[in-house]
Amino acid sequence: MRHDDSQQFASDNYSGICPEAWAAMEAANHGHAPAYGEDAWTKRAADAFRTLFETDCEVFFAFNGTAANALALAALCQSYHSVICADSAHVETDECGAPEFFSNGSKLLTVRTEGGKLTPDMIRGLATNRSDIHFPRPRVVTITQPTETGQVYTIAELQALSATCWELGLALHMDGSRFANACASLGCSPADMTWRAGVDVLCFGGTKNGMHAGEAVVFFDRKLAEDFGYRCKQAGQLASKMRFLAAPWVGMLESGAWLRNAAHGNACARMFADSVSGLPGVRTLFPVEANAVFLTMPAATMDGLRTRGWRFYTFIGGGARFMFAWDAKLDRVNQLIDDLRALSAAAA
C-alpha cells in the first residue's frame, strides 16, 4: 500500500508522536507492571502534574477529549442541571451529545459569541434569565482555551469569568484540548491560567500536543473528584494497561516538551499568517493567538489549493482553517505560502 506522508495543516491530529512521548512509551514497555493505574508510571505522571500546577490536584487519564470533557461535566452536574457554553464550543458542536449522555441529561445552554469567547455579562444573562422549577438550573460554565477560533482568554478575562461564576454559584470547567498552546501564547504558568484564576476542573489535551492519545482531567478541588474513577470505569475510560496512557505525560511534562511543542506550532501559525496577509482576496477571520489560522479567500483560490493537494476544513466561519502542530515543517509551510500566493495572484 502506498502512503502519502506529505505534511498537511488541516488538523493537529494529523501529526505523529513527538520523541519525548515516544521515548517514555518505549521505556514503559519493559517488563510487567500493575494494571488499572496502580503502576509507578501513572503515579509519576500524576505527580508531574502536581509539580506543573504547583498544587495537590487530583488527576485522571482518559483516552480522548470527548470523554474527558463529558465525564468532567457530568461530575459537576446532576441530570436536572444545565451547562453554559459558547455556541461554537466543542462540547456543543462536535461531541455527539456525549456531555448530555454521561450526565444523564444535563442540558447545554448556548450563548451566541463572536470568536467563541464567553463574557461575564453573557454568563449572568443566561444564568439569571429564569429561576423557576421548569427550567434546568445552571450549574456549570465551560470555556475552551484557546477557543475554537484560536483566540486565547487572558488571565484577566479568566478571573472576571470565575468571579461571576463564584457569585452565581457556578463551577468553571476549562476544555484545554490545546491548553499548552494557550500557555505558550500568554507566557504564563499553568497555575496562573487555571486554579489561581478560579478554574475548578481542567481537561488538559495531550493528543494535539504530541502524544499518541490521552487527555488528563485535573481537579483542583479534590472534593469535586469524588467517585470520578468509577465514572471513568463505567464509561470505558479506565485503561487496563494505564502505564501506556500515563508514561507519555511523564516524557512530555518532565522534559518541557509540552511547552516547546506548543510554542513551535504557535510560531508557525504566526509566520504563515504574516506571510499571507495582504494577498489579494485573502484576509484572516480571527486574531492569530495560538496555532490556528482562519482565512477567507475566493472560492477559486480554495479550489486551487485543493487541486494542488492541500487539505483544510471550512466548518467555522466559512473560511479555510489551517492548524500547525508540534512537528510543523517550515519548508512545508513555505510550500503552502507559495501556492497561496500564486493562486491569489491568478485570481486577482
Residue, then its C-alpha position, 0 to 999 in steps of 0.5 A: m500500500r502506498h502512503d502519502d506522508s506529505q505534511q498537511f495543516a488541516s488538523d493537529n491530529y494529523s501529526g505523529i508522536c513527538p520523541e519525548a512521548w515516544a521515548a517514555m512509551e518505549a521505556a514503559n514497555h519493559g517488563h510487567a507492571p500493575a494494571y488499572g493505574e496502580d503502576a509507578w508510571t501513572k503515579r509519576a505522571a500524576d505527580a508531574f502534574r502536581t509539580l506543573f500546577e504547583t498544587d495537590c490536584e487530583v488527576f485522571f487519564a482518559f483516552n480522548g477529549t470527548a470523554a474527558n470533557a463529558l465525564a468532567l461535566a457530568a461530575l459537576c452536574q446532576s441530570y436536572h442541571s444545565v451547562i453554559c457554553a459558547d455556541s461554537a464550543h466543542v462540547e456543543t458542536d462536535e461531541c455527539g451529545a456525549p456531555e448530555f449522555f454521561s450526565n444523564g441529561s444535563k442540558l447545554l445552554t448556548v450563548r451566541t459569541e463572536g470568536g467563541k469567547l464567553t463574557p461575564d455579562m453573557i454568563r449572568g444573562l443566561a444564568t439569571n434569565r429564569s429561576d423557576i422549577h421548569f427550567p434546568r438550573p445552571r450549574v456549570v460554565t465551560i470555556t475552551q482555551p484557546t477557543e475554537t477560533g484560536q483566540v486565547y482568554t487572558i488571565a484577566e478575562l479568566q478571573a472576571l469569568s470565575a468571579t461571576c461564576w463564584e457569585l452565581g454559584l457556578a463551577l468553571h470547567m476549562d476544555g484545554s484540548r490545546f491548553a499548552n498552546a494557550c500557555a505558550s501564547l500568554g507566557c504564563s504558568p499553568a497555575d496562573m491560567t487555571w486554579r489561581a484564576g478560579v478554574d475548578v476542573l481542567c481537561f488538559g489535551g495531550t493528543k494535539n500536543g504530541m502524544h499518541a492519545g490521552e487527555a488528563v482531567v485535573f481537579f483542583d478541588r479534590k472534593l469535586a473528584e469524588d467517585f470520578g474513577y468509577r465514572c471513568k470505569q463505567a464509561g470505558q475510560l479506565a485503561s487496563k494497561m494505564r502505564f501506556l496512557a500515563a508514561p507519555w505525560v511523564g516524557m512530555l511534562e518532565s522534559g518541557a516538551w509540552l511547552r516547546n511543542a506548543a510554542h513551535g506550532n504557535a510560531c508557525a501559525r504566526m509566520f504563515a499568517d504574516s506571510v499571507s496577509g495582504l494577498p489579494g482576496v485573502r484576509t484572516l477571520f480571527p486574531v492569530e493567538a495560538n496555532a490556528v489560522f482562519l482565512t477567507m479567500p475566493a472560492a477559486t483560490m480554495d479550489g486551487l489549493r485543493t487541486r494542488g493537494w492541500r487539505f483544510y476544513t471550512f466548518i467555522g466561519g466559512g473560511a479555510r482553517f489551517m492548524f500547525a502542530w508540534d512537528a510543523k515543517l517550515d519548508r512545508v509551510n513555505q510550500l503552502i505560502d507559495d501556492l497561496r500566493a500564486l493562486s491569489a495572484a491568478a485570481a486577482 
